[in-house]
Structures are given as structure tokens and as C-alpha cells.
Amino acid sequence: MADEFQVGDLVRVTGTWTDENGIAYGPNTVLGQYKDPSGNVSDLVVPTHISNPSTGVYTYDIDVDEAGTWLYRFYGQSGTGGSLGANESYFEAITNF
């Protein structure tokens, strides 16, 4: 089941990178995107939109302004431009009246 939030909430989402031994590391480049329930996509970059509070951990905040399913992702690249995978998930936003 997806996490559930209220319209009007500021939702902090998190993406993490670890190696095969569970040790955190930071990709050379981290980008993010989210899609609102209407299908609008926002592109995000470090450090303008995405924070890096510790090695391998990246966060950004989404201002939830409509009900429905919100999709979000973080994706990284190595120094040579190769993909380091993506962290993807979603949450639901509801209204209570």
C-alpha cells in the first residue's frame, strides 16, 4: 500500500544508493523527477532542488496541491556517464472533505 498524504502537505521523498555490501555511496550526478496526478513532470537537480544530507542519501520536497497518485524518482550517473540506476516510488494524496 502506498503512503497517503493530504492535499496541502509538503512531502519529503528520499532516494539512496548503496553498493553490493550495503555501503552508501554518492553518484557523480543525481537528478530527480516527479509527476503530479494531472501528468505534469518536474525535473530536479542537485543542489538547486535536491539535498544531499549524507553520503548516498538524496531528498527533495514535493508541494502536494492536488489529490491522486504522485510518482517520483531519483536517478544517478557515474563520472563516465553510465547509469547507476534509479530509485522510484509513489504516494497518494487525498482530501478529507
ZADO-1210 file (C-alpha; in nm, 4 decimals, padded with zeros to 6 digits):
<atoms>
<atom x="00.0000" y="00.0000" z="00.0000" code="MET" pos="1"/>
<atom x="00.1257" y="00.3469" z="-00.0876" code="ALA" pos="2"/>
<atom x="00.1927" y="00.6168" z="00.1692" code="ASP" pos="3"/>
<atom x="-00.1012" y="00.8556" z="00.1983" code="GLU" pos="4"/>
<atom x="-00.0835" y="01.2325" z="00.2487" code="PHE" pos="5"/>
<atom x="-00.3246" y="01.5251" z="00.2498" code="GLN" pos="6"/>
<atom x="-00.3525" y="01.7850" z="-00.0245" code="VAL" pos="7"/>
<atom x="-00.1583" y="02.0823" z="00.1142" code="GLY" pos="8"/>
<atom x="00.1187" y="01.8711" z="00.2688" code="ASP" pos="9"/>
<atom x="00.4860" y="01.9200" z="00.1868" code="LEU" pos="10"/>
<atom x="00.6130" y="01.5651" z="00.1275" code="VAL" pos="11"/>
<atom x="00.9844" y="01.4847" z="00.1613" code="ARG" pos="12"/>
<atom x="01.0915" y="01.1958" z="-00.0627" code="VAL" pos="13"/>
<atom x="01.4233" y="01.0129" z="-00.0344" code="THR" pos="14"/>
<atom x="01.6468" y="00.8155" z="-00.2702" code="GLY" pos="15"/>
<atom x="01.9512" y="00.6166" z="-00.1562" code="THR" pos="16"/>
<atom x="02.2463" y="00.4440" z="-00.3228" code="TRP" pos="17"/>
<atom x="02.4400" y="00.1553" z="-00.1686" code="THR" pos="18"/>
<atom x="02.6859" y="-00.0910" z="-00.3166" code="ASP" pos="19"/>
<atom x="02.6509" y="-00.4708" z="-00.3072" code="GLU" pos="20"/>
<atom x="02.7870" y="-00.4681" z="00.0508" code="ASN" pos="21"/>
<atom x="02.5296" y="-00.2149" z="00.1704" code="GLY" pos="22"/>
<atom x="02.7823" y="00.0700" z="00.1904" code="ILE" pos="23"/>
<atom x="02.6411" y="00.4095" z="00.0922" code="ALA" pos="24"/>
<atom x="02.7986" y="00.5996" z="-00.1942" code="TYR" pos="25"/>
<atom x="02.7146" y="00.9092" z="-00.3959" code="GLY" pos="26"/>
<atom x="02.6803" y="00.9043" z="-00.7738" code="PRO" pos="27"/>
<atom x="02.8656" y="01.1795" z="-00.9612" code="ASN" pos="28"/>
<atom x="02.5334" y="01.3205" z="-01.0832" code="THR" pos="29"/>
<atom x="02.1914" y="01.2845" z="-00.9224" code="VAL" pos="30"/>
<atom x="01.8737" y="01.4013" z="-01.0914" code="LEU" pos="31"/>
<atom x="01.5115" y="01.3757" z="-00.9878" code="GLY" pos="32"/>
<atom x="01.1657" y="01.3938" z="-01.1364" code="GLN" pos="33"/>
<atom x="00.8118" y="01.3830" z="-01.0132" code="TYR" pos="34"/>
<atom x="00.4802" y="01.3563" z="-01.1933" code="LYS" pos="35"/>
<atom x="00.1637" y="01.5014" z="-01.0443" code="ASP" pos="36"/>
<atom x="-00.1791" y="01.3384" z="-01.0866" code="PRO" pos="37"/>
<atom x="-00.2514" y="01.5609" z="-01.3897" code="SER" pos="38"/>
<atom x="00.0581" y="01.4244" z="-01.5698" code="GLY" pos="39"/>
<atom x="00.2827" y="01.7306" z="-01.5334" code="ASN" pos="40"/>
<atom x="00.6504" y="01.6341" z="-01.4925" code="VAL" pos="41"/>
<atom x="00.9020" y="01.8412" z="-01.2952" code="SER" pos="42"/>
<atom x="01.2767" y="01.7888" z="-01.3424" code="ASP" pos="43"/>
<atom x="01.5062" y="01.8472" z="-01.0431" code="LEU" pos="44"/>
<atom x="01.8831" y="01.8862" z="-00.9970" code="VAL" pos="45"/>
<atom x="02.1396" y="01.8988" z="-00.7147" code="VAL" pos="46"/>
<atom x="02.1831" y="02.1428" z="-00.5360" code="PRO" pos="47"/>
<atom x="01.9028" y="02.3669" z="-00.6661" code="THR" pos="48"/>
<atom x="01.6187" y="02.1282" z="-00.5793" code="HIS" pos="49"/>
<atom x="01.7747" y="01.8119" z="-00.4352" code="ILE" pos="50"/>
<atom x="01.9539" y="01.7984" z="-00.0985" code="SER" pos="51"/>
<atom x="02.2311" y="01.5557" z="-00.0074" code="ASN" pos="52"/>
<atom x="02.2156" y="01.5261" z="00.3761" code="PRO" pos="53"/>
<atom x="02.4621" y="01.2344" z="00.3905" code="SER" pos="54"/>
<atom x="02.6627" y="01.0057" z="00.1627" code="THR" pos="55"/>
<atom x="02.4307" y="00.8184" z="-00.0714" code="GLY" pos="56"/>
<atom x="02.1128" y="00.9891" z="00.0573" code="VAL" pos="57"/>
<atom x="01.9229" y="01.2448" z="-00.1503" code="TYR" pos="58"/>
<atom x="01.5953" y="01.4212" z="-00.0741" code="THR" pos="59"/>
<atom x="01.3543" y="01.6706" z="-00.2228" code="TYR" pos="60"/>
<atom x="01.0207" y="01.8140" z="-00.1156" code="ASP" pos="61"/>
<atom x="00.7007" y="01.7957" z="-00.3161" code="ILE" pos="62"/>
<atom x="00.4274" y="02.0537" z="-00.2520" code="ASP" pos="63"/>
<atom x="00.1141" y="01.8395" z="-00.2865" code="VAL" pos="64"/>
<atom x="-00.1520" y="02.0578" z="-00.4470" code="ASP" pos="65"/>
<atom x="-00.3960" y="01.8019" z="-00.5876" code="GLU" pos="66"/>
<atom x="-00.5463" y="01.4662" z="-00.4980" code="ALA" pos="67"/>
<atom x="-00.4368" y="01.1479" z="-00.6735" code="GLY" pos="68"/>
<atom x="-00.1241" y="00.9431" z="-00.7368" code="THR" pos="69"/>
<atom x="00.2131" y="01.1206" z="-00.7344" code="TRP" pos="70"/>
<atom x="00.5119" y="00.9429" z="-00.8930" code="LEU" pos="71"/>
<atom x="00.8721" y="01.0329" z="-00.8125" code="TYR" pos="72"/>
<atom x="01.2202" y="00.9133" z="-00.8965" code="ARG" pos="73"/>
<atom x="01.5878" y="00.9775" z="-00.8365" code="PHE" pos="74"/>
<atom x="01.8443" y="00.8608" z="-01.0902" code="TYR" pos="75"/>
<atom x="02.2211" y="00.8756" z="-01.0924" code="GLY" pos="76"/>
<atom x="02.5138" y="00.8697" z="-01.3304" code="GLN" pos="77"/>
<atom x="02.8773" y="00.7742" z="-01.2822" code="SER" pos="78"/>
<atom x="03.1641" y="01.0019" z="-01.3783" code="GLY" pos="79"/>
<atom x="03.1782" y="00.8306" z="-01.7186" code="THR" pos="80"/>
<atom x="02.8091" y="00.8964" z="-01.7881" code="GLY" pos="81"/>
<atom x="02.6945" y="00.5396" z="-01.7178" code="GLY" pos="82"/>
<atom x="02.3666" y="00.4866" z="-01.5367" code="SER" pos="83"/>
<atom x="02.3743" y="00.3965" z="-01.1685" code="LEU" pos="84"/>
<atom x="02.0089" y="00.3018" z="-01.1550" code="GLY" pos="85"/>
<atom x="01.7020" y="00.4740" z="-01.0249" code="ALA" pos="86"/>
<atom x="01.5001" y="00.4918" z="-00.7047" code="ASN" pos="87"/>
<atom x="01.1315" y="00.5131" z="-00.7961" code="GLU" pos="88"/>
<atom x="00.8132" y="00.5166" z="-00.5900" code="SER" pos="89"/>
<atom x="00.4773" y="00.6867" z="-00.5465" code="TYR" pos="90"/>
<atom x="00.2326" y="00.8144" z="-00.2875" code="PHE" pos="91"/>
<atom x="-00.1364" y="00.9003" z="-00.2757" code="GLU" pos="92"/>
<atom x="-00.2777" y="01.2415" z="-00.1894" code="ALA" pos="93"/>
<atom x="-00.6329" y="01.2729" z="-00.0590" code="ILE" pos="94"/>
<atom x="-00.8725" y="01.5399" z="00.0611" code="THR" pos="95"/>
<atom x="-01.0848" y="01.4884" z="00.3715" code="ASN" pos="96"/>
<atom x="-01.3974" y="01.6796" z="00.2784" code="PHE" pos="97"/>
</atoms>
